[in-house]
Amino acid sequence: MSKVALVTGGSRGIGASISKALKDAGYIVAANYAGNDDAATAFTEDTGIKTYKWSVADYDACAAGIAQIEADLGPVEVLVNNAGITRDAMFHKMTPQQWKEVIDTNLTGVFNMTHCVWSGMRDRKFGRVITISSINGQKGQAGQANYAASKAGDLGFTKSLAQEGARAGITVNAICPGYIGTEMVRAIPEKVLNERIIPQIPVGRLGEPEEVARAVLFLASDDSGFITGSTISANGGQYFA
């Protein structure tokens, strides 16, 4: 019987590639999204993957959304915490609202989602929790104190929860992408990409969303059962944690 995988932020960008890769590998996939109805509709029409709308920053919405998915598809056995936002500003200009919005989605959202599936995974003695962090959670980044803090927090969460889940057959791991060629990154002016960003990447190119998705596939698989509390850095050699 196919396992059910839930991908937050799963209808666009890296999340869409993860959702499609999991479906192609035989998982039953549900993709959460927060606001872009047109993109979600187009994604479902293109892939056949069902989409479910709620904000991961809202605990009650997470609980209700997961309950609906489990009623529709079955118990969630693989959770990919991919949803994330940025509200960039230099710290002296950063507002409390910009801080709160990023922490609520990128860090508290990971708690909300994982907490809502954790008891079921413990009861079934199996689970895979994979969180998409960031290179900037490892090394920091000017203008992203909120984002870097949230993504570093995701790594601490991963390491701690891995210790709790190990004896229950649950692995908890993280992936830290560097610059990935999503629509958002490719919208950066070509001059900036070619002169300021790509030269920092030893392999000499942007990563592809599918490369992150393949790392997720491995961590979701039975083959990764002895790997937990780990971080995979998918950044082309830009930073070694």
C-alpha positions in Angstrom: 0.0 0.0 0.0 1.4 3.4 -1.0 2.4 5.8 1.8 0.8 9.2 2.1 3.2 12.1 1.9 2.2 15.7 2.7 4.3 18.6 1.4 3.7 22.1 2.7 4.2 24.9 0.2 3.9 22.0 -2.2 2.3 23.5 -5.3 5.1 26.0 -6.3 8.9 26.2 -6.6 10.9 23.6 -4.7 7.8 22.3 -3.1 6.2 21.5 -6.4 9.2 19.5 -7.5 9.2 17.6 -4.3 5.5 16.8 -4.6 5.9 15.6 -8.2 9.0 13.5 -7.4 7.1 11.8 -4.5 4.1 11.1 -6.7 6.4 9.6 -9.4 8.0 7.4 -6.8 4.6 5.9 -5.9 3.6 8.0 -2.9 0.0 9.3 -2.5 0.8 13.1 -2.2 -1.1 16.0 -0.7 0.2 19.5 -1.3 -0.6 22.3 1.1 -0.5 25.9 0.0 -1.3 29.2 1.7 -2.7 31.6 -0.8 -2.2 31.3 -4.6 -5.4 29.6 -5.7 -4.7 29.9 -9.4 -1.3 28.3 -9.0 -2.7 25.5 -6.9 -5.5 24.8 -9.4 -3.0 24.7 -12.3 -0.7 22.4 -10.3 -3.6 19.9 -9.6 -4.7 20.0 -13.2 -1.2 19.3 -14.4 -0.2 16.6 -11.9 -3.3 15.1 -10.4 -2.0 15.9 -6.9 -4.7 17.2 -4.6 -4.1 20.6 -3.0 -5.3 21.8 0.4 -5.3 25.4 1.5 -4.3 26.7 5.0 -1.6 28.7 6.7 1.0 26.6 8.5 1.3 29.5 11.0 -2.2 28.6 12.3 -2.1 25.5 14.6 -5.9 24.9 14.4 -5.8 25.2 10.6 -3.0 22.7 10.5 -4.9 20.2 12.7 -8.1 20.6 10.6 -6.2 20.4 7.3 -4.3 17.2 8.3 -7.5 15.6 9.5 -9.1 16.3 6.1 -6.1 14.8 4.3 -6.1 11.7 6.4 -9.9 11.3 5.9 -9.4 11.6 2.1 -6.1 9.8 1.6 -5.1 7.9 4.8 -2.6 8.6 7.6 0.3 10.9 6.8 3.5 8.9 7.0 5.9 11.4 5.3 5.8 15.1 6.2 7.9 17.5 4.2 8.0 20.9 5.9 8.8 23.1 2.9 6.6 26.2 3.4 8.5 29.3 4.0 8.4 33.1 3.5 10.9 36.0 3.5 10.4 39.5 4.8 13.9 40.9 4.2 15.2 44.0 5.8 18.4 45.2 7.4 17.9 44.7 11.2 17.8 48.4 12.1 14.9 48.7 9.7 13.2 45.4 10.5 9.8 45.7 12.1 8.3 43.5 14.8 5.7 42.4 12.2 8.4 41.3 9.7 10.1 39.3 12.4 6.9 37.7 13.6 5.5 36.7 10.2 8.7 34.9 9.3 9.1 33.1 12.6 5.4 32.2 12.7 5.6 30.5 9.3 9.1 29.2 9.0 9.7 27.9 12.6 6.3 27.8 14.4 4.8 26.4 11.2 7.2 23.4 11.4 6.2 22.8 15.0 2.5 23.1 14.1 2.6 20.6 11.2 4.9 18.1 12.9 3.0 18.2 16.2 -0.2 17.4 14.4 1.2 14.2 12.8 3.6 13.1 15.5 1.2 11.1 17.7 0.0 9.1 14.7 3.5 8.3 13.6 4.4 7.2 17.1 1.3 4.9 17.2 2.2 3.4 13.9 5.9 3.1 14.8 6.9 4.7 11.5 7.4 8.2 10.2 9.5 10.5 8.1 9.8 14.2 8.9 11.9 16.2 6.4 12.3 20.0 6.9 13.6 22.3 4.2 15.9 24.7 6.0 18.4 26.9 4.2 22.1 27.7 3.7 21.3 31.0 5.4 20.2 29.1 8.5 23.7 27.7 8.6 25.8 30.7 7.8 23.5 33.7 8.4 22.8 36.5 5.9 22.7 40.2 6.1 19.2 41.5 5.7 17.7 38.2 6.8 18.1 38.1 10.6 14.5 36.9 10.8 14.8 34.3 8.1 18.2 33.0 9.2 17.0 32.7 12.8 13.9 30.7 11.7 15.9 28.3 9.5 18.6 27.8 12.2 15.8 27.1 14.6 14.5 24.4 12.2 17.9 22.7 12.5 17.8 22.7 16.3 14.2 21.3 16.2 15.3 18.6 13.8 18.2 17.4 16.0 16.1 17.4 19.1 13.1 15.7 17.7 15.2 13.0 16.0 16.3 11.9 19.5 12.7 11.6 20.6 11.5 9.8 17.4 14.3 7.3 17.0 12.9 4.5 19.1 9.4 5.0 17.6 10.7 4.3 14.1 10.5 8.0 13.1 13.4 9.7 11.4 13.7 13.5 11.4 16.1 15.2 9.0 16.7 18.5 7.3 17.9 19.7 3.9 19.7 23.1 3.5 19.5 24.3 -0.1 21.7 27.0 -1.4 20.7 29.1 -4.5 18.2 27.0 -6.4 16.9 27.9 -9.8 13.3 28.6 -8.9 11.2 31.2 -10.6 12.0 33.6 -7.7 15.7 33.2 -8.0 15.7 33.3 -11.8 13.9 36.7 -11.5 17.0 38.2 -10.1 18.7 40.4 -12.7 21.0 38.3 -14.9 24.0 40.7 -14.1 23.5 40.1 -10.4 23.2 36.3 -10.8 26.3 36.1 -13.1 28.6 38.5 -11.2 27.6 38.3 -7.6 25.8 35.0 -6.9 27.1 32.2 -9.2 30.8 33.1 -8.6 30.2 32.2 -4.9 29.1 28.6 -5.9 32.1 26.3 -6.6 30.2 24.1 -9.0 29.5 27.2 -11.1 25.8 27.1 -11.4 22.4 27.3 -9.6 21.0 24.1 -8.2 17.8 22.7 -9.7 14.6 22.1 -7.7 14.7 18.5 -8.8 18.1 18.0 -7.0 16.5 19.0 -3.7 13.6 16.7 -4.5 15.9 13.7 -5.0 17.4 14.3 -1.5 13.9 14.3 -0.1 13.1 11.1 -1.9 16.1 9.4 -0.3 15.3 10.7 3.2 11.7 9.5 2.8 12.7 6.0 1.7 13.1 2.9 3.8 16.8 3.0 2.7 17.4 6.0 5.0 16.2 4.3 8.2 19.6 4.7 10.0 19.8 8.4 9.1 18.2 10.8 11.6 19.0 14.2 13.0 21.1 14.9 9.9 21.4 17.9 7.7 22.1 17.5 3.9 23.7 20.7 2.5 22.6 21.0 -1.2 24.5 24.2 -2.1 27.1 23.3 -4.7 29.9 23.7 -2.3 29.1 27.3 -1.3 29.2 26.6 2.4 30.4 23.7 4.5 28.6 23.3 7.8 
